[in-house]
């Protein structure tokens, strides 16, 4: 048995960021990670002999403030100045390339509309950006700090100007389809513009809810919503976080799964006094911070017996079904995509919003879509040493793939889907089938089992309007503190949501230190 100030459960990016900031403030911190490696979905792994890739293939939502707070450049992470281009591919339209506020290959009207569209979204994103890094006030809160938070939000929206303010309130909860239909005509362009409001969620283009808010959240990062691959790949980012944590004095223990969070009686009712590991060892501490998803934290590690029935029921009702699969291909050489000189940047294989919609329709009934949609990148174009010399990796996020597949995820079901996806890629890059040396398909259920994320959901909890802001993941746990004294959350299931942003980890540390 050992004692410390703080135990952090989980060595993903949020856990590492939270642990580092607490250690820099003088706390004694122990971070325990079940896997043998750190980084969670951003961690690099060998999926085929000599081929190494991450599930999280790009950065786009990481704020500059976190890069600076952890001094990540000193630890080897130097953010790329230039973001990746995004290219919308279709079998019936020429490629359309999106580069910052510029559009290439689209019709004249769409090209003219694009700059204004991006400018307006950037205005909205800038107004909301401060609130992704704040603790949201509790429902009914009336303290000075809470009133100032609401007041600043109102001030930022009001100072956009009357026209932009009214437009913001109109579009903030529009379906992504309605938003892009108002501005553009090109089908593949509209599908690509929808993509970053939908990826990782349970939404389709027609779904009313928070697609636009998700997009604005992602645009608050260092690259303003554009995607980037660090020089050296995502491994460099995780290595820098690990180095920063170690330099701050964090004790990191990998291969150390937690069996339960230890709850003891206190004057206030219940107190979190440490963790019991699966090997029987007990670590005691003043507080425990979990970067695991809320269902894992409360239902598995704490246990319903320590929770009020209404609270545990709300946790059970959280929507956390993942709909993204990961396809990794080891290729003998660089594939050639029709219409492209080089397959650099990010390629969106979603020819229309209807294609996305139909894929979602099938998945919500537990069926595989006839035409899955995906975004593709080749990380070896920027990190050639991730594969043997001259060979390449294709990494794709595939939507919408149900975790709860009718008939179950048998080996045959995985093999059939992998073959279907490679055939689909072959339509865009003829001959790619012959280049495949090996492959890996991770369905949402695989992500759940291998990375201990309920439902395999990227955001741990669906970032829907009723599970956002002061309701994320649910009230009584939406300000990082929980109903159990000494137990906190810092994972993607907390405000402001998932992606590789680090905001939940940073915000939780700030709340604990305040």
N, C-alpha and C positions, 0 to 999 in steps of 0.2 A: 504494500500500500504506500502511495506517495501523495504529497499535497502540492498544489500549485494555485496560482490566481485564477487561471482560465484554461479550460479545455475546449478546443475547437474540434468538432466532428466533421471530417471531410476535407480532403486536400485538393478540391477543385479550385478554380481561380478565386471564387468568393471567399472560401475558407482561408486560403493563403493571404488574401488581401486583408481580411478582418484580423487574422492572427498577427500579421506584420504591423499593422497600425497600433494594435494594443501593446505589442512588445516595444515598439518605438516610444510609447507613452510610459513605459516603465513596468508594465505587467510581466509576470512570469507566465509564459504561455506554452502549452503542449498541444500540438496538432496531431490527431490520430486519423490515419487513412487506411481503409480496408484493403485497397489494392496495393500492389508492390510498387506502383509508380504514382506520381502526382499529376494533377492537371485535369482529371475527369475527362470530359468529352474533348477537351483541348489537348490532352496528352497524346504524344506520338506512340504508335504501336506498329509492330511488324505484322502485316496481314498476309504477306507472301514472302518467301525467302529473299531477303535483300531489299524488300520494298516496305517503306515506312511512311505512314500517313496518320492524320488525326481525323476524328469524326467531325469536330468543329474545324472547318477548312479555311475560314477567313476571319479577320477582325473587321468590325465596322461600328460597334456601339461603345467602344472603350473611350471614356472621356480623358482629355489631356490632363485634367486635374489629378486623376489617379496615377497616371504615368509620372507626373511630377512629385506627388506625395510619396511614392515609393522609390523615387530616383531610379527608375528602371533603366534609363540609358547607361548609368554607371554599372549596372549588372548585366549589360550585354544586349538589352532590347532597345534598338533604335527604330522608331516608327518610320515607315516609308513615307516620303513626302508625296509621292504620286499614288493615287488610288488606282484600283483596277478598272478597266473598262467593262461594261456589261453589254453583251450582244444578244439580241433577240433573234432566234432562229425559227424558221418556218419552212415547210416543204413547198409552200405555195407563194411565198413572198421573199424578196431579197432580204439579206441580213440587215438589221437596224442596230447601229452601235450607239450606246449611251455613254457619254464621257463628261462627267461633271454637269455643267449646265448646257452642254452642246449635244446635238443629235445629228447622226450621219446615216444616210440611206433611207430616210423617211420622206414622205411627200412634203411639199412646200408648206402646206398649212400646219401639219404636225410639227415640222421643224421650227416654224415661227412661234407656235404655242408653247413649245417645250421650255424655253428659257423663262417665260412668265410663270409657268406652272411650278418650276423648281424654285423660283424666287419667292413665290407666295408660300410654299411649304416651308422654305427656310425661315421665313418671317414667323410662321406659327411655331416651328420647332424652337427657335431662339427664345420666344416668349415662355414656352413651357420648360425649357432646359433646366432652370434652377430647381424645379420641383422633383426631378428624378433624383437629385442628390440631397433631398430633405426628408425628414421623418414626417409623414402625413399626420395631421392632428386626428385625435380620436373623435368618433361621432359624438356630437354634443359638447365637445371641448370648448371652453370659453376663456382659457388662460391667455396671457399676453403673448407668449411665444406662438400659440396656435393662431390667434387673431392676426399676428404679424405675417404668418405664413399665408393665410387666406388673403390678407390685404395685399401682399406682394404679388400673389397670383392675379388678383383682380387688376392691380396697377399695371402689370406687364401686358395683360390682354388689352386693357383700355388704351395704353400708349402705342399700340399697333396702329392706331387711327381708326376712325369710325368704320370705314369701308372694310378694312381687313378684320376688325373685330367682329362685325356682323357676319362676314364670310367664314370666319373661324367657327363661330357657333353653329353655322349652317352645315359645314362639312365635317366637323369633328367626329361625328358618329355615323357618317354616311357609309354605306357599303362601298368597298373599293371600286366596284364596277361602275357605280353612279358617278364617282369622282372622275375616273379616267374617261368615261364616255362623254362627259361634258367638254373635254378638252381635245380629244384625239379621235382619229378614224382608223388608223392602222391596227389590225387585229393582233399581230404578234407584239407590237409596241405596247398596246394596252395590257396584254397579258404580262409582259415583263414589268410594267410599272405597278401592276397589282402585287407582284410576287413578294416584295419585301414587306408588305402589309399583312401577308397571309402566312408566310413560311414559318413553320413550327407551331401553328395554331390549328384549331378545329374549324376554321372559317374557309369559305369559298368566296369568290367575287361578289355574289349577290347577298351574302350574309350580312344582316345589320348587326352592328356592335362596335368593335373597337379597332378595326383594321387600320384606319387612318391614324388613330392615337399610337398604335404600335409603330407605324411608319415614322411618326414624329419623334417618338422615343429613340428609335434607331438613328435618326438624323442628328441627335444631340451629341453623338460621339466625336472623336478627334477627326474623323474623315467625313463628317457631315452626312452620314448614311451611305457613303460609297464604301466599297469593300477593299480590303488590303490584306496582303500576305507579308508577314515580317521577313526581312532578309534572314535566311536560315530557317524559315518555316515556323509553324506554331510551336515547335520544340524550343526555339529561342525565347519565346514569350514565357512559356512555363518555366524554363530554366532561370529566367530573370526573376520571376516571382519567387521561386524557391531560394535563389541566392539572396534576395532582399529579405525574405523571412529569416533565413539562417543568420544573416548579418545583424538583424534586429534582435537576435537571441531566442527565436522560436525553436523549441525542441520538436523535431518532426519524427514521427514514428509511422512508417509505412508497413503494410502487411499486418495491420492491427485493427481488425474489425471489432465494433462495439456490439455487445450483446444486449445491454440495456443501459438507460440513463437511471442513475440511482436517485430515488426520491425519498426524503426523510421528513418526519414531522417538524414543524416550526411554529413559532408564536403566530405567524400569519396564516398558518394552515399547512402548507407543504413547501419544502425547499429542495432544490436540485443540488446535491452535494458531490456529484462526480459521475463517473461511468464505470461500468463493469465490462471488461473485455471478454471476447469469446473464449479466451484461454483461462478465464477465471480471475485474472488480475483486476484489482480495483484501483482506480485513480481518483483521488479526492481533489476537490477544488472549490473555490468560492462561487464559481459560475460555470455553466456549460453553454456553448454556442453551437448550434447545429446548422451546418450548411446542407444537410440532407433535406429532401422534400418534406412538406408538412405531414403527409400521410405516414411516411416512414418514421419521422420524428415522434409524432404523437401516438400513432396506433401501434407501431412496432417497438420503438425504443422506450417510450414512456409507459405506454399501456393504458387502455381505457379506464382501468380501475383507479387511476390517479386523476381522472378528468371528470368534470361535470358532464352529465349526459347530454345536455344541449350543445356544449362545446364539441364533444366527440362526434356527435351527429353531424354538426356543421363540417367538421374535418372529413368525415366519410363522404359527404355530399360534394366535396370539391371535385370539379371536373379536371381530370388529368390523363385523358387518353391521348397518347401520341399518335401522330399520323405521318411521321417522316421516317423513311428508311434510308440507310446509307449504303451506297454501292461503291466499292473500291476495285479498280481493275489494274493489274500489272500488265504493262504493254511492252512489246519488244522494240517498238519505235514510236515516234510521234505520229499520231493519226492526222489525216487530212480531212477537214470539214468543208463541205461544199460551200463555195462562196467566200471562204476566208483564206487569207494568206497564211495565217498562223492562228491556232486556237488559244490565243492568249486571253487573259482576263477571265471573266465569268460568262458562261454561255447558258441562256435560258431556253430550254426546249419545252415550250408551251405555246403552240401556234395560235391559240385564241383563248379568250376567257371562257368560252363554252367548253373547251377541252379541260380546263381546270375544274369547271363546275361539274362536268360529268364524272371526272375522276373522284371528286369529293362525294358525289351522290352514291357511287358504288361503295366507297370505303365506309361511309356511315352505316351501311347495312352489312358490314363485315365481308364485303366482296372486293376482289382486286379490280382496279380500273382497266378497261380495255386499252386505254392509252394513258399510262402514267405520265406525269409531268415532272420535270427535274431541272435543277441548275447544276452545271458541270464546271469544274475547273481542272487544270492540269498543274498541280503544285510543283512538279519537277521542272517547269519552265522557269521558276524563280528559285527553287531549291533542288538543283540537279543531283546532289549527293544523297537524296532520299531514295534513290533507286540505283541499280548498277549503271555504269557508264553507257550512255546512248539509249537507255531504256526510260520508260515514263510511267507515271501514275495518273489515272483518271479517277477523280473523286466526285461523286454526285450525291446531292440531296434529292430524294425521290418522294414526291407527294402524289396521291394520298394513299398511304399503305396502312391498313388497319392492324392494330396489335391483336385484336380479337378476330382472327380470320375464321370464317365458316369452315369447319372441318379441321381447324388447327394448323399450326405451322410445322408441318412435317418436312423431312428432308426433300421430299419430292416437290412440295409447294415452294420451298426456297429455290430449288434448282430450276423449276419452271419459270419463276419470276425473274431469276437472274438471266436465263436465256431470253426471256421476253424483253428485258431492258437492254441487253446487248444487241438484239435484233433492232430495237428501236433506235439505238445509237448508230447502228449501221446504216439506217436511212439518212442520217445527217453526215456521217463520216464513213462512206463506202469503203469496205475492206477492214474495218476495225475488228470484226470477228476474228480474222486470221492473226491479229496482233496480240490477242489475249493469252497471256502466259498463266494467269491465275486471277482469282476473284474472291471477294468477300462481300456478302450481303448481310447487313444488320437490320433486322426488322425492329419495330418498336418493342416487341417482347424481348429481343436480344439486348437492346439498349437497357431495358429494365433490369434484366438479369446480370449483365456484365458490368453495368455502371450504377446499379442500385438506385435507379430512378423510377418511381412508381409510374406505370403506364408508358415508360420510355418518352415522356413528354419533355421537350426542350426547356420549357419554362417551369417545370415541376407542377404548376397549376395553370390552367388556361387563363390567359390574360384578358378575360371578358370584363365588361363594364361593371358587373356585380362582384368581380374578384380583382379589382384594381384599387389603387390609391389607398384610402382609409379602410378599405374592405379586403385588402390583400394580405394574407390568404383569407382571413375572416376577422371580424371584429373580436377583440380581446387578444389578438396576436398580430395586429397590423402595424405595430410600432416597434417591431423586433423583439420586445419583451413579450412574455407569455403569461397565462394565468398561474404558472408555477414560478415561485420566487427563485431567481438565479438561473432560469432557463431562457435562452434567447434563440432567435432564428437569424440566419444571415445568408440563406440560399436564394435561388431564383424564384422560389415561391413567395418571397417577400417583395415589398415595393422596391423598385418600380417594375420588376419582372426579369425575364431571362436574358439570353444572349451573353456574349462575352463582354459585359460592360463593367462588372465589378461594383456597380452601384449598391446592390444589397449588402455586400461585404463591407464596403466603406461606410455606408449609412449606419449599419449595426454597430460598428466600432465607435463611431461618433456618438451614437445614442448612449452606449455604455459609459463612455468617458465624460459625458455632459453632466 
